[in-house]
Amino acid sequence: MAKFEVEMSAFAEGAIREVDVPEREIKGKSDEEILERIFHWGQNDFQPRMLPSVSVGDVVRLKGKRFMAVIVGFKELKEGETGGLGAGYGFNIEV
């Protein structure tokens, strides 16, 4: 199993969720494919944890970079950018 850290920015106030992904699912894959597998295995249906499932707005740490889950796919964050609700991940919430 490969271990990845996800910053739970959307619903868990920045807690870190560790996600285990079977090596066979990421070997030889692109970063985008690896991110998709991390998102999949970060669901409590597949890997129950005491935190919410990985969702839009959460930030995956991969190869020294940070990628925020967006409506479709992932957005690489620049230094200083954060994830979470209202972080520009595909739609705006108007109050």
C-alpha positions in Angstrom: 0.0 0.0 0.0 1.1 3.5 -0.8 0.2 6.2 1.8 -0.9 9.7 0.9 -1.9 12.7 3.1 -5.0 14.7 2.4 -5.7 18.1 4.0 -9.4 17.9 4.9 -10.0 21.5 4.1 -13.7 21.2 3.2 -15.3 19.7 6.2 -12.7 18.8 8.9 -10.9 22.1 9.6 -7.6 21.0 8.0 -7.2 17.7 9.8 -4.9 15.3 7.9 -6.5 12.1 6.6 -4.1 9.3 5.6 -5.3 7.4 2.5 -3.8 4.0 1.6 -3.9 3.1 -2.1 -2.9 -0.4 -3.4 0.4 -0.1 -5.3 -1.1 -2.0 -8.3 -3.5 0.9 -8.9 -0.9 3.6 -9.2 2.1 1.9 -10.7 3.0 3.5 -14.0 0.1 6.0 -13.8 0.1 9.7 -14.4 -0.3 12.2 -11.5 -3.9 12.8 -12.5 -4.7 9.1 -12.4 -3.0 8.8 -9.0 -5.0 11.7 -7.7 -8.2 10.0 -8.9 -7.3 6.8 -7.1 -6.5 8.7 -3.9 -9.9 10.4 -4.1 -11.6 7.0 -4.7 -9.8 5.3 -1.8 -10.4 8.3 0.4 -14.1 7.5 0.5 -15.4 6.0 3.8 -17.3 3.4 1.7 -13.9 1.9 0.8 -11.6 3.0 3.6 -13.5 3.9 6.8 -11.9 6.6 9.0 -13.0 8.8 11.8 -13.0 11.8 9.4 -15.3 12.7 6.5 -14.7 11.2 3.1 -12.3 13.1 0.8 -14.4 15.6 -1.1 -14.3 18.7 -3.3 -12.2 21.4 -1.6 -9.8 18.9 0.1 -6.1 19.0 -0.8 -4.0 16.0 -1.7 -0.3 16.1 -1.1 1.5 14.4 -4.0 5.2 14.4 -4.9 5.9 17.6 -3.0 3.0 19.4 -4.5 -0.6 20.1 -3.4 -3.7 19.5 -5.5 -7.2 20.6 -4.6 -10.1 18.4 -5.6 -12.4 20.4 -7.8 -15.8 19.6 -9.5 -14.0 17.7 -12.2 -10.4 16.7 -11.5 -7.8 18.6 -9.5 -6.2 22.0 -9.5 -2.6 22.4 -8.5 -2.3 25.0 -5.7 0.4 27.6 -5.7 2.4 28.3 -2.5 0.1 30.0 0.0 -3.2 28.9 -1.7 -5.6 26.9 0.5 -8.4 24.5 -0.2 -11.8 24.5 1.4 -15.3 25.8 0.6 -15.3 28.9 -1.5 -11.7 28.3 -2.7 -12.6 28.6 -6.4 -13.1 25.0 -7.2 -15.6 25.2 -10.0 -18.6 27.1 -8.7 -19.5 30.1 -6.6 -21.8 30.1 -3.6 -23.7 33.3 -3.4 -25.3 34.4 -0.1 
